[in-house]
């Protein structure tokens, strides 16, 4: 008798969004902001924003706070978003 595998929920089948995708699609594109323009607004090197957008760098708390200020959301918004993404990634890896 073969063991039944638990069925995947719909949430398990949906890829976890990356902070880079959310930043680009939800915030930068609607405002037509380039990496250079965003970097100037939050006073960080352009390379930091480019690295974030290309998933070459993990976002720091300092950058998250700066992003929250420039986009008019609470300083915890981006931090909570990153924590949710990290938690979901960890849970998915554990399930494998």
C-alpha positions as CSV (number, residue, x, y, z in Angstrom):
1,X,0.0,0.0,0.0
2,X,1.6,3.2,-1.1
3,X,1.6,6.2,1.2
4,X,-0.5,9.2,0.0
5,X,1.4,12.4,-0.3
6,X,-0.3,15.4,1.2
7,X,-1.8,17.5,-1.5
8,X,-0.2,20.8,-2.2
9,X,-2.3,23.8,-1.4
10,X,-2.7,26.6,-3.9
11,X,-0.5,28.8,-1.9
12,X,2.3,26.2,-2.2
13,X,2.1,26.2,-5.9
14,X,2.3,30.0,-6.3
15,X,6.0,31.2,-6.5
16,X,7.0,33.5,-3.7
17,X,7.4,37.0,-5.0
18,X,10.8,38.5,-4.5
19,X,11.3,41.9,-2.9
20,X,12.9,43.0,-6.2
21,X,9.7,42.2,-8.1
22,X,7.5,44.0,-5.6
23,X,9.8,47.0,-5.5
24,X,10.0,47.2,-9.3
25,X,6.4,46.4,-10.3
26,X,4.4,47.9,-7.4
27,X,6.5,51.0,-6.6
28,X,9.0,52.0,-9.3
29,X,7.1,51.3,-12.5
30,X,3.9,53.1,-11.5
31,X,6.0,56.2,-10.7
32,X,8.3,55.7,-13.7
33,X,11.3,55.7,-11.4
34,X,14.7,54.4,-12.6
35,X,17.2,52.8,-10.2
36,X,19.3,56.0,-10.4
37,X,16.3,58.2,-9.5
38,X,15.3,55.9,-6.6
39,X,18.9,55.8,-5.3
40,X,19.0,59.6,-5.4
41,X,15.7,59.9,-3.5
42,X,16.8,57.5,-0.7
43,X,20.5,58.7,-0.7
44,X,22.2,55.4,-1.5
45,X,24.5,54.3,-4.3
46,X,22.7,53.4,-7.6
47,X,24.6,50.1,-7.5
48,X,22.7,49.1,-4.3
49,X,19.3,49.6,-6.0
50,X,20.5,47.8,-9.2
51,X,21.8,44.9,-7.1
52,X,18.5,44.7,-5.3
53,X,16.5,44.7,-8.5
54,X,18.7,41.9,-9.9
55,X,18.7,39.8,-6.7
56,X,22.4,40.2,-6.3
57,X,22.0,41.7,-2.8
58,X,19.7,41.1,0.1
59,X,18.0,44.2,1.3
60,X,19.2,45.8,4.6
61,X,17.0,47.2,7.3
62,X,18.5,50.6,6.6
63,X,17.4,50.4,3.0
64,X,14.0,49.1,3.9
65,X,13.4,52.1,6.2
66,X,14.5,54.5,3.5
67,X,12.2,52.8,0.9
68,X,9.3,53.1,3.4
69,X,9.9,56.9,3.8
70,X,10.1,57.6,0.1
71,X,7.1,55.5,-0.8
72,X,5.0,56.8,2.1
73,X,4.5,53.5,3.9
74,X,5.4,52.7,7.5
75,X,9.0,51.8,8.1
76,X,7.9,48.3,9.1
77,X,6.0,47.7,5.8
78,X,9.0,46.6,3.7
79,X,10.6,44.9,6.7
80,X,7.5,42.8,7.3
81,X,7.3,42.1,3.6
82,X,10.9,40.8,3.6
83,X,10.3,38.7,6.7
84,X,7.2,37.1,5.2
85,X,9.1,36.3,2.0
86,X,12.0,34.8,4.1
87,X,9.6,32.7,6.2
88,X,7.7,31.4,3.2
89,X,11.0,30.4,1.5
90,X,12.2,28.6,4.6
91,X,8.9,26.7,5.0
92,X,9.0,25.7,1.3
93,X,12.6,24.4,1.7
94,X,11.6,22.5,4.8
95,X,8.7,20.8,3.0
96,X,11.0,19.6,0.2
